Amino acid sequence: MRPVPLDEYPIHQSPLSMAQVAATDRNFYDRCYFNAHDRTGEVFLVTGLGVYPNLGVTDAFATVRRGGEQWAVRFSDALDERSLEARVGGYRVEVVEPLRRVRVVCEPADGSVCFDLTWEGAFPAVLEDRHVLMSGPKAILDATRFAQVGGWSGTLSVAGEELRADPEVWVGSRDRSWGIRPVGDADPAGRLADEPLAGHWWVYAPLRFDDFGLLVIAQESADGTRTLNHATRVFPDGRVEQLGWPRVEIAYASGTRHPESARLHLTTPGGEPVVVEVETLTSVALSVGAGYGGDPDWTHGQWRGRDWTSSSTYRLDDPAITSRLPFATVDHVARATCGGAVGWGMFEHANVGRHDPSGFADWFATAP
């Protein structure tokens, strides 16, 4: 073992070189995530980069939906040394001003999805409550994350057509998370093969309004037990207001688990109700091209060799795609209203397996 350049900085968290992380869990990860859209529902970009120190892998992805088609590119390589540089293949993330401005560049050799976009936070970033998800006796997710809403400037090219991102129009959200979550090749199922997770319900809604940002998170088990709860409103001066225990009503399209709209019931510290109406527009399933759980083409942290890249195009009416949606986490472009104010952002939702409050008795139940 030799010291690495990061060891020069006073950032150590354990009596180890910065070449290592304190956690020995193979599933340790450190990732950034971004989404971008122009408020029309016509185009939606989801992208991110991750490092997996205990697997020796770094990777990135970008996927763009336009109408009924979706394009995806992925990059992966060996992680030989941890550093301040976030780059893999033709993809890089540059922190221009920490917690405020970030540049994201994607330049695949095939030119299918290219962009040079700069993110600027509209409000200060919010540190979320620690996220833990249990599967039987094992924590399969134990992570910390901060989130931020903001806007984009720059250019995005999809299949040769260039779009210009105007920061007065283009909005989105981003997060940075690190900790433990399933990455790379799957762990042996063991006992969980016979006693699998009965169901998982999840809502993640970062929303940007002119005068404030909202972040609502709720996670429930199959019987409706709330296992994660976060509702905050952040103001330009950095003040964060807690908004109680969110109650979420979701209207699903008949015969599906697609959330057409949602109503979020929040409460100020003084007891006043805050109601947020959410309408979903276009969407990206994170298991289609983005490498999240259930993606058959690629998984975050998976070793594919040095300097690996791939690209795909999907027809979203393909039965092979639509059949996966009831079992996926899906990011939706969201239009929201709150007290007469109109906001934009994302409504991320998963309702897989049994969820008693939704009336879904098993993995195949759908809305009436």
C-alpha positions in Angstrom: 0.0 0.0 0.0 1.2 3.5 -0.8 -0.3 6.9 0.1 -2.5 8.5 -2.6 -2.9 12.2 -3.5 -6.1 12.4 -1.5 -4.1 11.7 1.7 -2.7 15.2 1.4 -6.0 16.7 2.4 -7.6 16.8 5.9 -10.6 14.8 4.9 -9.9 11.4 6.5 -12.8 9.7 8.3 -10.9 6.6 9.7 -7.3 5.5 10.4 -7.0 4.3 6.8 -5.4 5.8 3.7 -7.9 7.5 1.4 -7.1 4.6 -1.0 -9.6 2.6 1.1 -13.1 3.2 2.6 -13.8 2.3 6.2 -16.7 -0.1 5.2 -15.6 -3.5 4.1 -19.0 -4.4 2.6 -18.5 -5.2 -1.1 -21.6 -3.1 -1.8 -20.2 0.2 -0.7 -20.9 2.9 -3.3 -20.6 6.7 -3.9 -22.8 8.1 -6.6 -24.2 11.2 -8.2 -27.6 11.3 -10.0 -29.2 14.0 -12.2 -32.3 14.5 -14.2 -33.3 17.2 -16.6 -36.5 18.2 -18.5 -38.0 21.2 -20.3 -41.4 21.0 -18.5 -43.2 19.8 -21.6 -43.0 16.0 -21.0 -41.4 15.7 -24.5 -37.9 15.0 -23.3 -36.5 13.5 -20.1 -32.8 12.9 -19.3 -31.7 10.7 -16.4 -27.9 10.3 -15.8 -25.3 9.6 -13.2 -21.9 8.3 -12.2 -20.8 6.0 -9.4 -17.7 4.6 -7.9 -17.5 1.2 -6.0 -14.1 1.2 -4.1 -14.4 -2.4 -2.8 -15.3 -3.7 -6.3 -12.6 -1.7 -8.0 -15.1 -0.4 -10.5 -16.4 3.0 -11.7 -19.2 3.6 -14.2 -21.7 6.1 -15.6 -24.9 6.1 -17.6 -27.1 8.5 -19.5 -30.6 7.7 -20.8 -33.0 10.1 -22.7 -36.6 9.5 -23.5 -38.3 11.3 -26.3 -41.8 10.2 -27.1 -42.0 6.5 -27.4 -38.3 5.9 -27.8 -35.4 5.9 -25.3 -31.7 6.0 -25.9 -29.1 4.9 -23.4 -25.3 4.9 -23.1 -23.1 3.4 -20.4 -19.4 3.6 -19.5 -17.4 1.3 -17.1 -13.8 0.9 -16.2 -11.4 -0.2 -13.4 -11.2 2.1 -10.4 -7.4 2.0 -9.8 -7.2 5.0 -7.5 -9.7 7.2 -5.7 -9.4 10.8 -6.5 -11.3 14.1 -6.8 -11.8 13.5 -10.5 -15.1 11.9 -11.5 -14.6 10.6 -15.0 -15.1 7.3 -16.8 -14.7 6.9 -20.6 -16.4 9.7 -22.4 -18.3 10.9 -19.3 -17.2 13.3 -16.6 -18.7 15.4 -13.7 -16.9 18.6 -12.8 -17.7 20.3 -9.5 -17.5 24.0 -10.5 -18.8 25.3 -7.2 -19.6 22.8 -4.4 -23.2 22.5 -3.5 -24.1 25.1 -6.2 -22.9 24.5 -9.7 -21.8 21.2 -11.5 -21.0 20.5 -15.1 -21.8 17.1 -16.6 -20.4 16.1 -20.0 -21.2 12.9 -22.0 -19.3 12.2 -25.2 -19.8 8.6 -26.4 -18.0 7.4 -29.5 -21.2 6.6 -31.3 -22.7 10.1 -30.7 -26.1 8.6 -29.7 -26.5 10.7 -26.5 -24.2 13.7 -26.1 -24.4 16.6 -23.8 -22.5 19.4 -22.1 -24.8 20.7 -19.4 -24.3 22.9 -16.3 -26.4 22.5 -13.2 -27.2 25.4 -10.9 -29.0 24.8 -7.7 -32.1 27.1 -7.2 -32.0 26.6 -3.4 -29.5 25.1 -0.9 -29.0 21.3 -0.9 -30.9 19.4 1.8 -29.4 16.5 3.7 -32.0 13.7 3.8 -32.8 11.4 6.7 -30.6 8.3 6.6 -32.0 5.7 4.3 -32.2 2.1 5.5 -34.0 -0.8 3.8 -34.2 -4.2 5.5 -34.7 -7.5 3.8 -35.2 -10.0 6.7 -32.3 -9.5 9.1 -30.0 -7.8 6.6 -29.8 -4.1 5.7 -29.6 -4.2 1.9 -29.5 -0.4 1.8 -27.9 1.9 4.3 -27.0 5.3 2.8 -26.8 9.0 3.3 -27.9 11.4 0.6 -28.3 15.1 -0.1 -30.7 16.5 -2.7 -31.2 19.7 -4.6 -33.6 21.2 -7.1 -32.4 23.6 -9.8 -32.0 24.3 -13.5 -29.8 23.5 -16.5 -28.0 25.4 -19.2 -26.0 23.9 -22.2 -26.7 21.5 -25.0 -28.2 18.0 -25.3 -28.0 15.9 -28.5 -30.1 12.8 -29.0 -29.7 10.7 -32.2 -28.0 13.7 -33.9 -30.7 16.3 -33.0 -29.4 19.1 -30.8 -31.5 20.7 -28.1 -30.5 23.8 -26.2 -31.2 23.9 -22.5 -32.4 27.4 -21.4 -32.0 27.7 -17.6 -35.3 29.7 -17.5 -37.1 26.6 -18.8 -35.0 23.5 -18.1 -35.3 22.2 -14.5 -34.6 19.0 -12.6 -33.2 17.6 -9.4 -29.9 16.0 -8.4 -28.6 14.0 -5.5 -25.3 12.6 -4.1 -25.5 9.5 -2.1 -23.0 7.1 -0.5 -23.2 4.0 1.7 -24.4 0.4 1.1 -26.7 -0.7 -1.6 -26.8 -3.7 -4.0 -24.2 -3.2 -6.7 -22.3 -5.4 -9.1 -23.1 -9.1 -9.3 -25.9 -10.2 -6.9 -25.1 -11.6 -3.5 -26.2 -15.2 -2.9 -29.8 -15.2 -2.0 -29.5 -17.7 0.9 -32.5 -17.7 3.2 -34.1 -14.8 1.3 -34.7 -17.1 -1.7 -37.3 -18.9 0.4 -38.4 -15.8 2.3 -38.3 -12.9 -0.2 -39.4 -9.3 0.4 -43.2 -9.3 0.2 -43.5 -5.8 -1.2 -41.9 -2.4 -1.4 -43.5 1.0 -1.7 -41.5 4.2 -2.3 -42.1 7.9 -3.1 -39.4 10.4 -3.7 -40.5 13.9 -4.8 -38.1 16.8 -5.2 -40.1 19.8 -6.5 -39.0 23.3 -7.4 -41.3 26.3 -6.9 -40.4 30.0 -7.4 -40.0 30.7 -3.7 -39.0 27.4 -2.2 -38.0 23.8 -2.9 -39.9 20.8 -1.5 -38.5 17.3 -0.8 -40.9 14.5 0.2 -39.8 10.9 0.8 -41.8 8.0 2.1 -41.0 4.3 2.2 -43.3 1.5 3.4 -43.2 -2.2 3.7 -46.0 -4.5 2.4 -48.3 -3.9 5.4 -47.9 -0.2 5.2 -45.4 0.3 8.0 -43.5 3.5 7.3 -39.8 2.8 7.4 -38.5 6.2 6.1 -40.1 9.6 6.4 -38.9 13.0 5.2 -40.8 16.2 4.3 -39.0 19.5 4.2 -39.3 22.9 2.5 -36.1 24.8 1.8 -35.9 28.6 1.3 -33.3 30.8 -0.5 -31.7 31.8 2.7 -31.0 28.1 3.6 -33.8 27.9 6.2 -35.3 24.4 6.3 -38.8 23.8 7.5 -40.0 20.4 8.6 -43.4 19.5 7.2 -44.4 16.5 9.4 -45.5 13.1 8.4 -46.5 13.1 4.7 -49.7 11.4 3.8 -49.7 10.3 0.2 -52.7 9.6 -2.1 -51.9 8.1 -5.5 -54.3 7.7 -8.4 -53.2 4.8 -10.5 -54.3 4.2 -14.1 -56.8 1.3 -14.4 -55.2 -2.0 -14.9 -51.7 -0.8 -14.1 -49.5 0.6 -11.3 -48.8 3.7 -13.2 -49.3 6.8 -11.0 -51.3 9.4 -13.0 -51.4 11.9 -10.2 -50.8 12.2 -6.5 -51.8 14.4 -3.6 -49.2 15.0 -0.8 -50.6 16.1 2.6 -48.0 17.9 4.7 -48.2 20.0 7.9 -46.2 23.0 9.0 -44.6 23.2 12.5 -47.5 25.4 13.4 -50.1 22.8 12.4 -51.2 24.4 9.1 -51.9 22.0 6.3 -49.9 22.1 3.1 -51.4 20.2 0.2 -49.4 19.5 -3.0 -51.1 18.3 -6.1 -48.8 16.3 -8.5 -49.5 15.4 -12.1 -47.1 13.0 -13.9 -46.0 13.5 -17.5 -43.4 11.4 -19.2 -41.2 8.8 -17.4 -38.1 6.8 -17.4 -38.0 3.3 -15.7 -34.7 3.0 -13.9 -34.5 -0.7 -15.0 -34.5 0.3 -18.7 -31.1 1.4 -19.7 -30.1 3.1 -16.4 -28.6 0.1 -14.6 -30.8 0.1 -11.5 -32.4 -3.1 -10.1 -33.9 -5.4 -12.7 -32.1 -3.9 -15.7 -31.1 -7.0 -17.8 -28.6 -5.1 -20.0 -26.3 -3.7 -17.3 -26.0 -3.3 -13.5 -24.2 -0.6 -11.5 -20.8 -1.7 -10.3 -20.7 -4.8 -12.6 -17.2 -5.7 -13.9 -17.3 -5.5 -17.7 -13.5 -5.1 -18.2 -11.5 -2.0 -18.8 -12.7 0.9 -20.9 -16.1 -0.7 -21.6 -19.0 1.1 -23.2 -22.3 0.2 -24.7 -25.4 1.9 -26.1 -29.0 0.8 -26.7 -32.2 2.1 -28.2 -35.6 1.0 -26.8 -39.1 1.1 -28.2 -41.2 1.7 -25.1 -44.2 -0.1 -26.5 -42.1 -3.3 -26.8 -43.8 -6.0 -24.5 -40.4 -6.9 -23.2 -40.2 -3.4 -21.8 -43.8 -2.8 -20.6 -43.8 -6.2 -18.8 -41.0 -4.9 -16.5 -42.7 -1.7 -15.5 -44.9 -3.1 -12.6 -41.6 -4.3 -10.9 -39.6 -1.1 -11.5 -38.8 2.2 -9.8 -39.9 4.8 -12.3 -38.9 8.5 -12.5 -41.7 10.8 -13.7 -41.5 14.3 -14.9 -43.9 16.1 -12.4 -46.0 19.3 -12.6 -47.1 20.4 -9.1 -49.3 23.0 -7.5 -49.1 24.2 -3.9 -51.2 27.0 -2.5 -51.7 28.4 -5.9 -48.0 28.2 -6.9 -46.9 26.0 -9.8 -43.7 24.0 -9.5 -41.8 21.3 -11.5 -39.6 18.4 -10.6 -39.7 14.7 -10.3 -42.1 12.1 -8.8 -40.2 8.9 -8.4 -42.3 5.9 -7.4 -42.2 2.2 -6.9 -45.0 0.0 -5.8 -43.9 -3.6 -6.3 -45.3 -6.7 -4.7 -47.9 -6.5 -2.0 -48.9 -3.1 -0.5 -52.0 -3.3 1.7 -52.8 0.5 1.8 -52.9 0.5 -2.0 -55.1 -2.5 -2.2 -52.4 -4.6 -4.0 -52.5 -8.1 -2.6 -49.6 -9.6 -4.5 -47.0 -9.0 -7.2 -49.5 -9.1 -10.1 -52.3 -7.0 -8.7 -53.2 -3.8 -10.5 -55.5 -0.9 -10.0 -59.2 -1.5 -10.7 
